[in-house]
Amino acid sequence: MKNKVSKLCIALVAAAMLSSCDRSFEEINTDTSKINTPTAGSLLMPIQYNMSTNAYSRAEDFTFDLMQVAINFPNEGNTISRYYITETTGNSYWNTSYKWIKQNKEMYDFAVFQNDKNYQAISLVLNAWMFANLTDTFGDVPFSEAARVEEGITQPKFDKQKDIYIKILEDLKTANALFVTTETLSDQDLFYSANASTAGILKWKKFCNSLSLRLLGRILKKNGEIDVHGKIQEIVNDPTTYPIMTSNADTAGLDITGVAPYLPPIPRPQDFTTGRAAADLFVETLKNNNDPRLATFFSQAKDLTTQQNIGYKGAPAGYAPGTSFTYQPSNMNQNLAKAPLKILIYPYAELQFSLAEFAQKGIIGGSAQTFYENGVKAAVEQWGAVLPADYFANPNVVYNGTLERIMVQKYVALFFVDQQQWYEKRRTGFPVLPNNGGLLNDGKLPQRLMYPTQPKILNAANYQAAVQSIGGDDINIINWWNQ
């Protein structure tokens, strides 16, 4: 029996060797894990995954600190939550964004070559999303000449923020007209599964037009210089031509399953809470509102003497040096870093709050209160919670006709949405962020990030021109749309 097994093994090895001999050297040494013949469709998933996880990281390690959602704790040193910003603070965001902007341009070029209108449209939408965030972070940035190394442009000029906004709004209008809602995508789509159903293409179209409304809301102060009100009305008043999100099912986001390659951005959940505490402002806002998301977002605080839970209580952001605590503050809920989770790119609730603001300012018709309440309900439900029947009986949340009431709820709804809380705070002044005695920069919220090291060194002439154009490479320089 043993002899028979040995002979069989020898025969199998010989057969395998003969089979291998039939394959060429090139076949044997081909890496099948790489895309050898890229198409527009094959490039979409890497862009979606990498820019979505980048957005998650920006919320988690930048916006949380700056917007008093969470802080380093205990810590009295120089931190972002104390407005300590250096020229390296934006390095990773800049480099990662331009890396995937380049791949997105390649996707667009392939889509044009293949005459695939849906991938052309998707590329324009993603381009507008990425560049809007870049210019809202830094001000003037390379745009029209960006990602054109193959054309010999290694030192791109910095475009003015106004020009960037005009072009990406035009691109979004072009994208809306390009979408073919009767055709599916050829490859997997991580946002809307548009490869499986044409309903996903319609959701992309809704995302496109809702993104236009986000950007038009951002530049409301520039109405007159640009016909902002007219562009808003054109979209809102013609839902047949310009469909927008109508429910949480239309939210743009990425489901992280936890199955490779769709792994959480933070490999170890304990790292999400190490050296951190929930910030007092955000916790108290939810407590005062009797918000059902408290347990979803936070752990409970503990009395240091008894080690007993004392409910939800954060630490003051930028607390004065020498402050002592009699309690261990609430922390972030580790489940926020565990799969399965959803990374939010553009939540439906955000759109409803934008519409509430437009109605409150008389730009569009409809009830600002209805939009506001729709936004609150959607924001609660997107986290799997249920809005209490008496929620709006609370005087802290009932609609009172003010922009502040809308923006405080929008602030909560934008929890974990890249840097949107920061952009909207700069634009509107809300929510009011307390100075607890330990803030740097004279207690002033940074208005932008300084340009990173790379363009200073490798694109010095254009960097200097941009600095002169915006009035200095300083965190207190106000962007064009906020002037």
N, C-alpha and C positions, 0 to 999 in steps of 0.2 A: 504494500500500500504506500509506504514511504517513498519507494522508488518511482511509483506512478506519479505521485504529487510532484516529485523533483523534475521528472520529464515534462509534466504539464507546465510547470513554471518556466523551464528553459524554452519551451515552445512559444509561450506567451511573450517572453522577453525578445525572442528572435522576431516574432511577428511585429512587435512594437518598433524594433530597430529597422525592419524592412519598410514599415510604414513611414518612419521618420526619414528614410533615405529618399522617399518619393517627394518630400517637401524641399523647397529651395531654401538657401541660406537666408534670403530676405523674408520668407514666410516665417521661419523659425524665430527670427530676431525682430519681428514686428510687435510693437507694444499695443496690444488690443484694447488697453484701458484708455487710450488717447483718441481724440476725434481727428482722424486722418483726412477726412473730407468734410469740413464744416459746412453747415447750412445755417440759415437764419434760425431755424427751430432749435438746432443743437446748441446754440449759444445763449438761449433765453434762461434756462434753469440756473446756470452758474451765476448769472447777473442777479437773478431774483434772490437766490439763497445768500450770496455774499453781501449784497447791499442791504438785505433785510436784517441779517445778523449784525451788520455794522450799525444799522439804525437802532437795534436793540441795545448794543453796547454804548452808543452815544447817550441814550436815555439813562442807562444804568450807571455809567461812570462820569457823566458830565451834567446832564440836565437835572438829575435828581439832586445833586449838590447845589447847583446854581439856583434852582427854583424851590429850595427848601422842602424837598420830598424826603430825602435821606441825607445823612451827613457822616463824615468820618468821626468815630467815637470810640474811646475818648481821645481827643486830639486838640491841642492848642497851637499846633504849628501852622505852616502855610499850606492851605488846602483850597480847592476850588470853591468849597462852601463858604470860605472867607473872602472870596473874590481875588484869590491869588492866581493870576494868569500869566503864563510866560509864552515866549514865541514857539515853544514846543507843544503847547497844549493842543493845538490843532493839527499837528504833523500827521498823525495817523489818519485822521478824518480826510484831510486833503489828499494824501497819497492813495488811500483806498478808493476814494471817490473817483479820482482821475484814472485809476487802473481799470475800473469797471465802466467808466464813461467810454474809454477806448474800445472795450469789447462791445459795448452797446452800439458804437458807431459801426463796428464791423458787422454786427447783426443787421443794422439798417442797410449797409451796402450790399450784403448778401440778399436781403429782402428785395431791394431794387433790382438786382441782377436776376432774381428768380420771379420777379413781378408778383410778389406776394404782398398784397396790400395790408393784410392784418398784421404781419410782422413789421411792416413799415410803420403802421400806426402805433403799435405797442412800443417800438423803439423810440418814437417821438414822445410818447407819454413818459417812459422811464427817463429819457433825457431831460425832460422838463422837471420831473421830480428831483433828480439828482442835482441839476444845476441851480434850481431854486434854493435848495438847502445849502449849497455851497456859497452862493452869493448872499444869502441871508446870514450866513456865518461870518464871511470875511469882507463883503462889500464887492468891489470890482475884482473880477477873477478872469483867468484865461477862458474864453468861450468859443468865439468864432474860429480861432486858430488852434484850439485844443485838440488833442488826439490826432494830430496830422503829421506825425513823425515820418511816415512813409512818403509824404510829399515834401520832405526836407525842412519842415517847420519844427525846429527843436527849441526855439525860444519864442513861444506864443505871446502875443500882446494881451494885456488885461483889458477886457471890455467893461464899459461902464454899466453899472447895475440897471439903469433905466433901459439901456439897449438890450440887455439880457432879458429883462422882463417882457419887453415888446416882442422879441423874437420867440420866446418860449410860449407866450400866449398865442401868437400866430401859429406856431407848430401844433399846439393842442387843438386849435380850430381845424387845421389841416388833418390831424389824426382823426378827429370826429367824422370828417367826411370820407376818410379812407376805409374805415371799418366795414367789412362785409359780414353782416350778421347772419348770413345763411351758410357760412362756411366755418368749419372747425380748424384748429391749428394742427400742424403735422406732428408736433412733438409735445412732450409734457409741459404743462403750465402750472406752476406752483401756487399762483394766486387764485385762479378761477377755474382750473381744469377745462380750459377752452378747447383742449384737444379731444375731450370726451363729449362735449355738447356745445351747440351754438349759443346756448344761454350764457356760456362763459364769455363769448365775444361781446354780447350785449352788456355784461357786467364791466368788461374792459372799457366800453364806450361810456358807461356811467361814471367810472373812475376818472376817465379823461375829462369829462365836463365838470365833475365835482372838483377835480384838481384845479381847473380854471377858476372856479369860484373861490377856492382857498387863496390862490395867488392874487385874484382881484381884490379880495378882502384885505390882503397884506398891503396893497398899494392904494387903499381908499383915500389917503391924504393927497394923493396925486391926481384925483379927479379934476378935470380941466386941462391939466397937462397931458393926460391920457383920458379918453372917454371911459372911465372906469364904471360909472353908473350905467351907461348905455350897454356896455359889454355884459354886465351882470344881468340886466333886464333882458337882453337878447337870449341868454341861456335859460333863465328862470321862466320866461313867458312863452317858451316854445319847447315843451318837453318832447314833442315828436321828433324834432330835429336834434335837440340837445338833451337826451335823457340824462337824468342824474340819479344818484343813489336813492332808493326808496325804503330800505330796511337794512338791518344788520347783516342780512345775507349778501348785501352788496359791498360790505366792508372789504377794503383792499388789505390783505395780510397774508402771512405765511404760516401754515401749520407745521410745527416742529413735532415730529412723531417720536423722536428718540431712536429711530432705526437708521443706521448709517445709509446714506451720508447726511441725513437730516437730523443732525445732533444739536443739542442746545448750545447756545453761544458760550455759556459758562459750564465747563466740564464737571466741576465739583460744586454742588449746591451750597455746601458750607462756605465756599469762598464768597458767595453772594451776601452773606451776613457777617462775615468776619471783619472786625474793626469798624462796624457800622451801627448806626441807630436810625430809627425813623425820626424825621424832623417834626418839631412841634406844630408848625403852621399847618402842614398837610393833615396830620392826625386830628388836630382840633377842628379843622374845617369839616372833616367827615363826622366827628363826634357831634358837633353842633347841628349837623344836618340829619342826625339819626340815620346815617348812611349804612345800608346793608352790606357794603363792601369792606367794612373795617376788618373783619376776620380774614377775608380773602387777601388783603394787602399786608396786614401786620400781625405780629405776635403781641402778647400782652406784656406790660411792664411788670417788674417785680420790686417789692420792698427789699432793700439791701439787708435789713436786720432780720426780717422774718422769712424772706425768700418766698413770700406769698404773692400771688397775682394781684395787681391793683388796677386792672383794666388797661385801657389803651392810653399811653402817655409818651409823647416823644421828647426829644432833647432840643432845646432852642438852637437854631442854626446860628453859627457865628457867636456862640456864647462867650462872654468876657473871660479872659484868662484868669485862673484862680477860682472859677465857679466850682462849687462842690455839689454833688448829687446824692440824695438819700434813696434813690431808686435806680434800678437798671432800666433804661428806657425801652420802649417797644422797639422791635427790629422789623425788618422786612420779612415777609413770609417766604420761607425757602421754596415753597411750591411754585413761586413765580419764576424760579430758575430751573424747574424740573420739567421734563417732557411727560405727557404731551402739553404743549403750550402754543399760543398763537402770538406771533409777532405782528403788531398793528402798524400798518403803513399809512392808511387813511381810514379812520373809523366813520361809519355813517353818522354817529352822534356828532362828530365835528362839523359835518355839513349842516345839520339841523341848528347848531348854535350859530353858524355863519348866517344862515337864513334868518334866524331870530334877530341878529344884529342888523342885517339889511332892512328887515321890516321895521325894527325899532327906529331906524334912521330915516324911514320913509323912502328908501331906494326901491323896494319892491312892495307889492300888495301882500295880503295875508296877515294872519295874526302872529305877532311876535311871541305872545304867550304860548300859543299852540306849538310853534317851532321850538321854543325853549323847553316846554314840557316833553315834547317828543325827544329832544336831545338828552334830557335827564334820564328818561326811561330807557332809551337805547344804550346810554353809557352804563347804566346799572346792569342791564340784561346781557351786554357783551361780555361781562365777567361771570355770567351764570347765576347772578343774584336776581331777586324778585323785588320790584319796587313796592313798598308798603302802600296800602290803599289810602292812608292818611298822610302820605309823604308831603304833599303840597299844602297841608294845613299848618306846617311848621313855618313860622314867620321868617326863619333864616333862609328858606328856599322858595317860598311863594313868589311868583313873578311880580316885581314891583315897578316895572317899566324902565329900570336903569340898565345901562351898559355893564356896570360893575356886577350886577346879579347874574347876567348872562356869562360874563367872562370868568367869574369864580367857578361856576359849574363847568365851563369849558376847560378850565385849568385842571379840574379833577378828571374830566373825560379824556384829556390828552396824556394821562398817566401812561408812561412807557411808549409814547409816540415820538421817537427820535428827539429833536430839539424844539418841537412845536410850542411847548409851554414857554420857552425862553423868547421865541420870536413874537408870540402874541403878547407877552408881558411888555416887551419893548415897545410894541405898537400901541397898546392901549393903556399901559400903566397898571393893569390889574393881573393878578391879585396884588394887593399891597403887601410887600415883603418887609417884615419887621427887622430892625437893626438891634440885635441883642447885645451890642457892646464890643464885639470882637471882629467886625468886618473891616477889611482893608479897602483900598481905593476910595477913601473918604466915604465909605458906605454906599457908593454908587454902583448899581448893577452894570457889569460890562455890557457894552453895546455891540461888540464884535470881538472876534479873535484876531490876534496879530498873524500876519502872513508867516507861514512856516519857514524853516531854514532853507529848504531846497531851492525855491525860486529866488531867494535872496542871493544865493551863490551862483546858481546855474542860469539864471535869467535876470541878471542884475539890472540891466538897462530898463527892461519893461517893468520890473519890480519898482524901481525908483520913480518911473513915470506914474505908476498906479498910486504910490504913496503920496506923491505930490497932488494927484487928482482928487483923492479922497480927503486930504488934509492932514495926513500923518498916519503912521502905522501904530496906532494907539487903540487900546480897548475901549476908550470913551468916545471915539469918533462915531457919529450917528450916520447910519446908512441913508442912502437917497430916499427910500420910501418912507422914512420916518422924519424927514426934515420939514 
